[in-house]
Amino acid sequence: MAENPYSFTQNRELSWLKFNDRVLSEAMDETLPLLERLKFLSIFTTNLDEFFMIRVGSLFDMMHVKANAIDNKSGMTPRQQLDAIYQEVHTLCEKRDRIFQDLSAQLQVHGIFHLRYEELEAVEQKFVKQYMKTSILPILSPQIVDTHHPFPHLQNKVIHICARLRLKNKEVFALIPLPAALPELLFLPGHELRFVRMEDVILSLIHLVFESYTVVEKGCICITRNADINPDDEAFDIGSDFRIKMKKVLGQRRRLAPVRMEASTVFSDILQNYLCEHLLLEPQMIYVSDAPMTTGYVFTLAERLSEIKQRALTYPSFQPQPSPHIRKNESILRQVQKEDILLSYPYESMEPFLQMVKEASNDPSVISIKITIYRLARKTKLVEYLCNAAENGKDVTVLIELRARFDEQNNIDWSERLEEAGCSLIYGLEDYKVHSKICLITKKERGEIRYITQIGTGNYNEKTAAMYTDLSLMTADQTIGQEANVFFQNMGIGNLMGNYHTLLVAPVSLKSTILKLIDEEIAKGEAGRIFLKLNSLTDIDIMERLKEASCAGVRIVMMIRGICCLLPQVAGKTENITVFQIVGRFLEHSRVYCFGSGSNEKMYISSADFMTRNTERRVEVACPIYSPAIRAQIHEILDICAADTVKARLLCADGTYSKKATTASPVDSQQVLMRRAEEAANAQEKTQHRSTSLLSAFLRKLRIG
């Protein structure tokens, strides 16, 4: 009997849906504050939107181009994957609706009312109707569809009110797009927090828009379109400016084929068939939901509450703490030149890295700053400091990736600002996204070139640095600095196949080195050890090698937040592999690779997950950790994560997740790391205060003497 090649692997898309189900389960956790639970429901919804735009979109394309293509982890064709996805998502959306209704009911106890127009009091309906007439009607763009008015293009993720209308004996279809100028919610007068969604206002008062018609049927719809564009496949003129090219791509994204329709109600066969025909949808691609189609509003509700209610309904306040390894009132550049420094976000602040770049922008001995940028915040001090450096005569090179999914426009805007300030810009590479997180500061001191390098696991995004767990190494190791310099030189000339000895760089050496490192552990047999912290694992070659390691007796532990196509604990294949996942207050985002144990362990931090796109089709960097003190810091973080019994879930051989056995003293790893960061910062503050007091006393004594 032939061996099943898929016995220890699972489909990538279905694995991701299990991760998003795990996110939704946080919205059910009664130990969490209510508004935080509502935020998890919103995150689930946003995640699902992107999943349809990207993953379902790519399968949709593949179904038409390579209908018989086989997924190498499950043996499924694109059509089979889509059918499985549509079925699973219907179940998840039904679950989301139940949770939303439950949360809405519980929030009413705290004076927060998410209402439909029909539920409003008479005086409130009068207020809403007046608002409709004065502030909504003047900016609506209603449209009927008939022989003189073709079916319009429905923009991606824009809510539309649709209706069947009758005038005498003639029936027409009508649409009203929800204007972007309108707020998501209409708040009602009064002491309690009462609000109605804007689309519900228009839907309920649609007769004011089409006064001469009879409304036969009505509802809200929202189309999700395929956004999986590869700009290199488009017929752009050779030699055209890449920034202009990306602007064209963004315009094109808005017109790609629909892959899903959300609806606020079950439509009649007449209306459903009409929409399916004009939007090229299948009935299984329609999702009827009671929950809102857009949920960004949940992140602003707390701002409207009293401090007492905020404390009751949201997480206790936490701010990223000062690193205990940074001495106040001393140059960051000088501190890094003395010893390596590791920052652990969001427990520790990103500020020391930003301060280091700011110092470099003004330091006469700094001759250049080079950095790769994938995602930036809407407001960022980093760009200000880089521009200042260029204006101060430094050679500033910024490799900015204009194809960072859904951040393209933001990166285009920042690239223009950087270019205006005199920075040299590189817009990624033609066929490979640059996803690495590396910054190189070059100094000339006493005629000698010295390097200071920062390498991280996360983006230079000051907003997400307070929400994502990431690691940021700042080092004056000259071997690392020299290789970082070679890396930037290679990027400048588009050379992907450079020669590196210390850094692991994809696509040239990262995957091959990882496979060799696994082989080294295989050679040790039962003494072999591997620990991996990743966001996703899909690379079939790495999974095959991990299976071999398991069969050789190597003990493998993997903390994988999202997609994991490898199934652990499969007899004769992966029984020595343990996989766990943590979903909590912060998004687990750091990547750490550990091979071996004790003094012989090889440890790396990296920008790369073990996905084929990262190992073979992106530019990624992994950096070795040499400092024993920093290795101990990272191990402390990993050990705390591995000990988690509250937010951790174990991946089972059948692809499901199970909660760890309860312990006498439950461990929530993120809570532990927050507490330790606060304790370390407070201890440092006391130490510095004591040192300052002793110095002041000594100086007073000298003066008196």
C-alpha positions in Angstrom: 0.0 0.0 0.0 1.5 3.4 -1.1 2.4 5.8 1.7 0.2 8.8 2.1 2.4 11.8 1.2 0.1 14.2 3.0 -0.1 12.3 6.3 1.9 14.9 8.3 0.9 18.1 6.4 -2.2 20.1 6.0 -3.6 22.7 3.6 -2.2 26.3 4.2 -5.6 28.1 3.8 -7.5 25.8 6.1 -4.6 26.1 8.7 -4.9 29.9 8.5 -8.7 29.7 9.1 -8.0 27.7 12.2 -5.8 30.5 13.4 -8.5 33.1 12.7 -10.9 30.9 14.6 -8.5 31.1 17.5 -8.6 34.9 17.3 -12.4 34.7 17.4 -12.2 32.5 20.5 -10.6 35.4 22.3 -13.9 37.3 21.7 -15.6 34.5 23.7 -13.1 34.7 26.6 -15.2 35.9 29.6 -12.0 36.8 31.5 -11.3 39.6 29.1 -12.8 43.1 29.3 -15.9 43.4 27.0 -14.5 46.0 24.6 -11.3 44.0 24.2 -13.4 41.0 23.3 -15.2 43.2 20.7 -11.8 44.2 19.3 -10.9 40.6 18.8 -14.1 40.2 16.8 -13.1 43.2 14.7 -9.6 41.7 14.2 -11.2 38.4 13.1 -13.3 40.4 10.5 -10.4 42.4 9.2 -8.2 39.2 8.9 -11.0 37.5 7.0 -11.3 40.5 4.6 -7.6 40.3 3.8 -7.7 36.5 3.5 -10.4 36.8 0.8 -8.6 39.6 -1.0 -5.3 37.8 -1.1 -5.5 34.0 -0.6 -9.0 33.4 -2.0 -8.2 35.8 -4.8 -5.1 33.9 -5.8 -6.9 30.6 -5.7 -9.7 32.2 -7.8 -7.1 33.1 -10.4 -5.4 29.8 -10.3 -8.7 28.0 -10.8 -9.0 29.7 -14.2 -5.4 29.4 -15.2 -4.2 26.1 -13.6 -7.4 24.3 -12.7 -5.6 21.0 -12.1 -2.7 22.4 -10.0 -2.2 20.3 -6.9 -1.4 21.7 -3.5 1.8 20.0 -2.3 0.6 19.8 1.4 -3.0 18.4 0.9 -3.3 17.2 -2.7 -6.3 19.6 -3.3 -7.0 21.4 -6.5 -7.8 25.2 -6.4 -11.5 24.4 -6.8 -11.4 21.9 -3.9 -9.6 24.4 -1.7 -12.2 27.1 -2.5 -15.1 24.8 -1.8 -13.5 23.8 1.6 -12.8 27.5 2.4 -16.4 28.7 1.5 -17.9 26.0 3.7 -15.6 26.6 6.7 -16.0 30.4 6.5 -19.8 30.1 6.6 -19.5 28.2 9.9 -17.1 30.9 11.2 -19.4 33.7 10.2 -22.3 32.1 12.0 -20.1 31.8 15.1 -19.1 35.5 14.8 -22.8 36.6 14.5 -23.6 34.7 17.8 -20.7 36.2 19.6 -21.5 39.7 18.3 -25.1 39.5 19.5 -23.9 38.2 22.9 -21.4 41.0 23.3 -23.9 43.7 22.2 -26.3 42.5 24.9 -23.6 42.5 27.6 -22.4 46.0 26.6 -26.0 47.4 27.0 -25.6 46.6 30.8 -22.8 49.2 30.7 -24.8 51.8 28.8 -23.4 51.0 25.3 -26.3 50.5 22.8 -25.7 49.4 19.2 -29.2 49.9 17.8 -31.2 49.4 14.7 -33.4 52.3 13.5 -36.5 50.4 14.5 -35.3 50.1 18.1 -34.9 53.8 18.5 -37.2 55.9 20.7 -39.6 58.2 18.8 -37.5 61.3 19.7 -34.4 59.6 18.5 -36.0 58.5 15.2 -37.0 62.2 14.7 -33.4 63.2 15.3 -32.1 60.6 12.8 -34.6 61.5 10.2 -33.6 65.2 10.4 -29.9 64.2 10.2 -30.7 62.1 7.1 -32.3 65.1 5.4 -29.7 67.7 6.3 -26.4 65.7 6.3 -26.8 62.5 4.4 -29.2 63.1 1.5 -27.2 66.0 0.0 -24.1 63.8 -0.5 -25.7 60.5 -1.6 -25.2 59.2 -5.2 -28.1 56.9 -5.8 -28.3 55.1 -9.1 -30.9 53.0 -10.8 -30.0 50.3 -13.3 -32.0 50.2 -16.6 -31.4 50.5 -20.3 -29.9 53.9 -19.9 -28.0 53.2 -16.7 -25.6 50.2 -16.8 -24.8 48.2 -13.7 -22.1 50.2 -11.9 -18.7 49.1 -10.6 -19.0 48.3 -6.9 -15.8 49.3 -5.1 -13.9 46.8 -2.9 -15.1 46.8 0.8 -17.5 49.7 0.3 -21.0 49.1 1.7 -23.8 49.6 -0.7 -27.5 49.8 -0.1 -29.3 47.9 -2.8 -33.1 47.7 -3.5 -35.7 46.5 -6.0 -38.0 49.4 -6.8 -41.3 49.5 -8.6 -42.8 52.4 -10.5 -46.2 51.6 -11.9 -45.7 48.2 -13.5 -42.0 48.6 -14.0 -39.4 47.2 -11.7 -35.8 48.4 -11.5 -32.7 47.7 -9.4 -31.1 50.6 -7.4 -27.8 51.1 -5.6 -26.5 53.7 -3.1 -22.8 53.5 -2.2 -22.1 54.6 1.4 -20.1 57.9 1.0 -16.6 57.9 2.5 -17.4 61.3 3.9 -19.9 59.9 6.3 -18.9 58.6 9.7 -19.3 54.9 10.4 -21.7 55.5 13.3 -24.3 58.1 14.1 -24.3 58.8 17.9 -27.6 59.8 19.5 -28.1 62.6 22.0 -28.2 61.6 25.7 -26.0 60.5 28.5 -25.7 56.8 27.5 -23.6 55.7 24.5 -26.3 55.0 21.9 -25.6 54.8 18.2 -26.9 53.4 14.9 -24.8 52.4 11.9 -24.9 54.8 9.0 -25.9 52.2 6.5 -28.8 51.2 8.7 -30.0 54.9 8.7 -30.0 55.0 4.9 -31.5 51.6 4.5 -34.3 52.4 7.0 -35.1 55.7 5.3 -34.5 54.7 1.7 -38.0 55.8 0.8 -36.7 59.4 1.3 -34.1 58.8 -1.5 -36.6 57.1 -4.0 -39.7 59.1 -3.2 -41.5 58.3 -6.4 -40.9 54.5 -6.2 -42.3 51.7 -4.1 -39.5 49.8 -2.3 -40.1 46.1 -3.0 -37.0 44.7 -1.3 -33.9 46.2 0.3 -30.6 45.3 2.0 -27.0 46.1 2.4 -24.2 44.4 0.5 -20.4 44.7 0.6 -18.2 43.2 -2.2 -14.7 41.8 -1.5 -12.5 41.9 -4.6 -9.4 40.0 -5.5 -6.4 42.1 -4.6 -3.7 39.6 -5.4 -1.9 41.7 -8.1 1.6 40.9 -9.3 2.6 44.2 -10.8 5.3 42.4 -12.8 2.6 40.6 -14.8 1.1 43.9 -16.0 1.9 45.4 -19.4 3.7 48.5 -18.2 6.2 50.3 -20.4 9.7 49.1 -19.8 11.7 51.7 -18.0 8.7 53.5 -16.5 9.3 54.9 -13.0 8.4 52.2 -10.5 6.5 54.6 -8.3 4.2 55.5 -11.2 3.9 51.8 -11.9 2.7 51.1 -8.4 0.1 53.9 -8.5 -1.3 52.2 -11.6 -1.4 48.9 -9.8 -3.3 50.4 -6.9 -5.9 51.7 -9.3 -6.2 48.4 -11.0 -6.7 46.6 -7.6 -9.9 48.4 -7.1 -11.4 46.9 -10.2 -10.5 43.2 -9.8 -13.0 40.4 -9.7 -15.3 39.8 -6.7 -14.5 36.8 -4.5 -17.2 37.4 -1.9 -20.4 39.3 -1.2 -21.6 40.0 2.3 -25.3 40.7 2.8 -27.3 42.1 5.7 -30.3 39.9 4.9 -31.4 36.8 2.9 -32.4 38.1 -0.5 -35.2 36.8 -2.6 -34.2 34.5 -5.5 -34.9 37.3 -7.9 -32.5 39.7 -6.2 -29.9 37.1 -5.4 -29.8 35.8 -9.0 -29.6 39.4 -10.3 -26.6 40.1 -8.2 -24.9 36.8 -8.9 -25.3 37.4 -12.7 -24.0 41.0 -12.7 -21.2 40.3 -10.2 -20.2 36.9 -11.5 -20.8 35.3 -8.1 -21.8 31.8 -7.1 -24.4 31.5 -4.3 -21.8 29.9 -1.9 -19.8 33.1 -2.2 -22.6 35.1 -0.5 -22.4 35.5 3.3 -25.5 36.8 5.2 -24.4 38.3 8.5 -26.0 40.2 11.4 -22.6 41.5 12.5 -21.4 44.8 10.9 -19.5 44.4 7.6 -16.9 47.0 8.8 -15.8 47.1 12.4 -13.2 49.8 12.7 -15.4 51.8 15.0 -14.8 49.4 17.9 -11.3 50.8 18.5 -12.7 54.3 19.2 -15.7 53.5 21.4 -13.6 53.7 24.6 -12.7 57.3 23.9 -16.3 58.2 24.5 -16.5 56.5 27.9 -15.8 57.8 31.4 -12.5 56.8 33.0 -14.4 54.4 35.3 -16.1 52.7 32.4 -12.8 52.6 30.4 -11.1 50.8 33.3 -14.0 48.3 33.5 -14.2 47.6 29.7 -10.6 47.7 28.5 -7.2 46.3 29.3 -5.3 48.0 32.1 -3.1 50.7 30.6 0.4 49.6 29.5 3.1 51.7 27.9 6.3 50.2 26.5 8.9 50.6 29.2 12.4 52.1 29.1 15.0 49.3 28.5 16.9 48.5 31.7 20.0 48.0 29.4 20.0 51.7 28.3 21.6 54.3 30.5 19.8 57.6 30.6 21.5 60.8 29.5 24.2 58.9 27.7 24.7 58.6 23.9 23.0 55.5 22.5 25.7 55.2 19.8 28.4 55.1 22.5 26.5 52.5 24.5 26.0 50.2 21.5 29.7 50.6 20.7 30.5 49.3 24.2 28.1 46.3 24.2 25.3 44.8 22.2 21.7 45.9 23.2 18.5 44.0 22.6 15.1 45.7 22.7 12.0 43.5 23.2 8.8 45.2 21.8 6.2 46.1 23.0 7.4 45.4 26.5 10.3 47.8 25.9 10.1 51.1 24.0 11.4 51.5 20.4 12.6 54.9 21.4 16.3 54.0 21.9 16.6 52.9 18.3 14.9 56.1 17.1 17.2 58.1 19.4 20.2 56.2 17.9 19.2 57.3 14.3 18.6 60.8 15.6 22.1 61.0 17.1 23.6 59.6 13.9 21.8 62.3 11.9 23.7 64.9 13.8 27.0 63.1 14.6 29.9 64.6 12.6 31.7 61.2 12.6 28.7 59.5 10.9 29.2 59.4 7.1 26.2 57.3 6.1 22.9 55.6 7.1 21.4 52.8 5.1 18.1 51.2 5.9 15.4 48.8 4.5 11.8 49.9 5.0 8.8 47.6 4.5 6.0 49.3 6.6 5.9 52.6 8.3 3.4 54.3 10.6 1.3 57.2 9.2 3.2 59.5 11.5 6.8 58.6 12.0 9.8 60.2 13.6 12.1 57.8 11.7 11.6 59.6 8.4 12.1 62.9 10.1 15.5 61.8 11.4 16.5 60.2 8.1 15.6 63.4 6.2 17.6 65.4 8.8 20.6 63.2 8.2 20.4 63.8 4.5 20.0 67.5 5.0 23.1 67.4 7.3 25.2 66.0 4.4 25.1 62.3 5.4 24.8 59.7 2.7 21.3 58.3 3.4 20.2 55.3 1.4 16.6 54.0 1.9 15.5 50.8 0.3 11.7 51.2 0.5 9.5 48.4 -0.6 6.6 49.9 -2.6 4.8 46.5 -2.8 4.2 46.1 1.0 0.7 44.8 0.8 -2.0 47.4 1.5 0.7 49.9 2.6 1.8 50.8 -1.0 0.3 54.3 -1.0 1.7 55.1 2.4 5.2 54.0 1.3 4.9 56.0 -2.0 4.1 59.1 0.0 7.0 58.6 2.4 9.4 57.8 -0.5 8.6 61.2 -2.1 9.3 63.0 1.2 12.6 61.1 1.6 13.6 61.9 -2.0 12.8 65.6 -1.5 15.2 65.7 1.5 18.1 64.3 -0.6 18.0 60.6 0.4 18.9 58.0 -2.2 16.0 55.8 -2.9 15.9 52.2 -4.0 12.4 50.9 -4.8 12.9 47.2 -4.0 13.9 44.7 -6.6 11.9 43.8 -9.7 11.0 40.2 -8.9 11.6 40.0 -5.1 10.0 41.9 -2.3 12.6 43.2 0.2 11.2 42.2 3.6 14.4 42.4 5.7 14.7 44.8 8.7 18.2 46.1 8.7 19.8 49.5 9.4 23.5 50.3 9.0 25.3 53.3 10.4 28.8 53.9 9.2 31.2 56.1 11.2 34.7 57.3 10.4 36.7 57.7 13.6 40.4 58.5 13.6 40.5 57.6 10.0 39.0 54.2 10.6 35.6 52.9 9.3 33.3 51.6 12.1 29.9 50.0 11.7 26.8 50.0 14.0 24.1 47.7 12.8 20.5 47.2 13.8 18.7 44.1 12.8 15.2 43.2 13.8 12.3 40.9 13.4 9.6 43.6 12.8 9.0 46.7 10.8 10.3 50.2 11.6 6.7 51.1 12.5 6.3 53.2 15.7 2.6 52.3 16.0 2.9 48.5 15.7 6.0 48.5 17.9 3.6 49.1 20.7 1.3 46.2 19.7 3.5 43.5 18.1 6.1 41.4 20.0 9.4 41.9 18.1 13.1 41.8 18.8 15.6 44.6 17.8 19.4 44.0 18.1 21.8 46.9 18.0 25.4 45.8 17.7 28.8 47.2 16.9 30.1 43.8 15.9 32.3 44.6 12.9 31.8 41.3 11.2 28.1 41.8 11.1 28.5 45.4 10.1 30.8 44.5 7.2 28.3 41.9 5.9 25.5 44.5 6.3 27.5 46.8 4.1 28.0 44.1 1.5 24.2 43.5 1.7 23.4 47.1 0.9 26.0 47.2 -1.9 24.4 44.1 -3.4 20.9 45.6 -3.1 22.1 48.8 -4.8 23.1 46.8 -7.9 20.3 44.3 -7.8 22.6 41.4 -6.9 20.5 38.7 -5.1 23.3 36.1 -5.1 25.9 37.8 -2.9 28.3 35.9 -0.7 27.6 36.0 3.0 29.4 34.2 5.9 27.7 35.6 9.0 24.3 36.8 8.0 21.7 34.4 6.5 20.2 36.2 3.5 17.3 34.9 1.4 17.0 33.9 -1.4 20.7 33.0 -1.6 21.7 31.4 1.7 19.0 31.4 4.4 17.1 28.3 3.4 20.2 26.2 2.5 21.8 27.1 5.9 18.6 26.3 7.8 18.6 22.9 6.1 22.2 22.3 7.1 21.6 23.4 10.7 18.7 20.8 10.9 21.1 18.2 9.4 23.6 19.0 12.2 20.9 18.2 14.8 19.9 15.1 12.9 23.5 13.9 13.2 23.3 14.2 17.0 20.2 11.9 17.2 18.4 12.0 20.4 20.8 14.7 21.7 19.6 17.1 19.0 17.5 20.1 19.9 15.6 22.6 17.7 13.4 25.6 18.9 11.7 27.8 16.3 9.5 30.8 16.9 7.7 31.8 13.7 4.5 33.3 12.4 4.0 30.6 9.7 5.5 27.4 8.4 4.6 26.3 4.9 8.0 25.5 3.2 7.7 21.8 2.2 11.5 21.2 2.0 12.0 22.5 5.6 9.0 20.5 6.8 10.4 17.3 5.2 13.7 17.9 6.9 12.0 18.5 10.3 10.2 15.2 9.8 13.5 13.5 9.2 14.9 15.2 12.4 11.9 13.9 14.4 12.4 10.4 13.1 16.1 10.7 14.1 15.0 11.5 17.7 15.7 15.2 17.6 13.4 17.1 20.1 11.7 19.9 18.2 9.6 22.6 19.8 7.9 25.3 17.6 5.9 28.3 18.6 4.0 29.2 15.5 1.3 31.9 15.8 -0.6 31.3 12.5 -0.3 28.9 9.6 1.4 25.6 10.4 1.2 23.1 7.5 3.2 20.5 9.5 1.1 18.3 11.7 3.0 17.3 14.9 2.6 14.0 16.9 2.0 11.9 13.8 3.2 8.4 14.6 6.4 7.4 12.8 6.7 10.9 11.3 6.6 13.8 13.7 6.1 12.4 17.1 9.1 14.3 18.5 7.6 17.6 17.3 5.6 19.9 19.6 3.8 22.9 18.1 2.1 25.6 20.2 0.5 28.9 19.5 -0.2 32.0 21.6 -2.9 34.5 20.8 -3.2 37.3 23.3 -3.2 41.1 23.9 -0.2 41.6 21.6 0.4 40.0 18.2 3.3 37.5 18.4 5.5 38.5 15.6 9.2 37.9 16.4 11.1 35.1 14.6 13.8 33.2 16.5 15.7 30.1 15.3 17.7 28.0 17.8 19.7 24.9 16.9 21.5 22.8 19.5 21.8 23.5 23.2 24.1 24.9 25.8 27.3 26.6 24.7 27.1 25.0 21.3 23.7 26.4 20.4 23.3 28.5 17.3 20.7 31.3 17.6 19.4 33.7 15.1 16.7 36.4 15.0 15.2 37.1 11.6 12.6 38.8 9.5 11.7 35.5 7.8 9.1 33.0 8.4 9.6 29.5 7.0 7.2 30.1 4.1 8.3 29.4 0.5 7.6 33.1 -0.4 10.1 34.2 2.4 12.8 31.6 1.9 12.8 31.7 -2.0 11.0 34.8 -3.3 11.9 37.6 -0.8 15.0 39.3 0.4 15.2 38.4 4.1 18.0 38.6 6.7 18.7 36.5 9.8 21.4 37.6 12.2 23.3 35.4 14.6 23.3 36.2 18.3 26.7 36.0 19.8 26.4 37.9 23.1 25.8 35.4 26.0 23.8 38.1 27.8 21.5 38.7 24.9 21.1 34.9 24.3 20.0 34.6 27.9 17.5 37.5 27.4 16.0 35.8 24.4 15.9 32.4 26.2 14.1 34.0 29.1 11.4 35.3 26.7 11.1 31.9 24.9 11.0 30.0 28.2 8.2 32.2 29.5 6.2 31.6 26.3 6.7 27.9 26.5 5.4 27.9 30.1 2.2 29.7 29.1 -0.9 27.8 30.2 -3.5 30.6 29.7 -3.2 31.8 26.1 -1.2 28.9 24.6 -2.8 26.2 22.5 -1.2 22.9 21.4 -1.5 21.8 17.7 -2.8 18.2 17.5 -2.1 15.6 14.9 -5.6 16.2 13.3 -4.9 19.9 12.8 -7.1 21.1 15.7 -5.9 23.0 18.7 -6.3 22.0 22.4 -5.8 24.0 25.5 -2.9 23.1 27.8 -3.6 21.3 31.0 -4.5 23.7 33.8 -1.9 24.3 36.5 -2.0 25.5 40.1 -0.4 28.8 39.0 -1.7 29.7 35.5 0.9 31.5 33.4 -0.1 34.2 30.9 3.3 34.8 29.2 2.4 38.3 27.9 1.2 39.4 31.3 4.4 38.0 32.9 6.6 39.9 30.3 4.7 43.1 30.9 5.1 42.9 34.6 8.8 42.1 34.3 9.4 45.0 32.0 7.7 47.4 34.5 9.6 45.9 37.4 13.0 46.2 35.5 12.2 49.8 34.5 11.3 50.7 38.1 14.4 49.1 39.5 16.6 50.9 37.1 14.9 54.2 37.9 15.6 53.7 41.6 19.2 52.7 41.0 19.7 55.8 38.9 18.0 58.0 41.5 20.2 56.5 44.2 23.4 57.0 42.1 22.4 60.7 41.4 21.7 61.3 45.1 25.0 59.8 46.2 26.8 61.9 43.6 25.0 65.0 44.8 25.9 64.3 48.4 29.5 63.7 47.5 29.7 67.0 45.6 28.1 68.8 48.5 30.6 67.3 50.9 33.5 68.5 48.6 32.1 72.0 48.6 31.7 72.1 52.3 35.2 70.7 52.8 
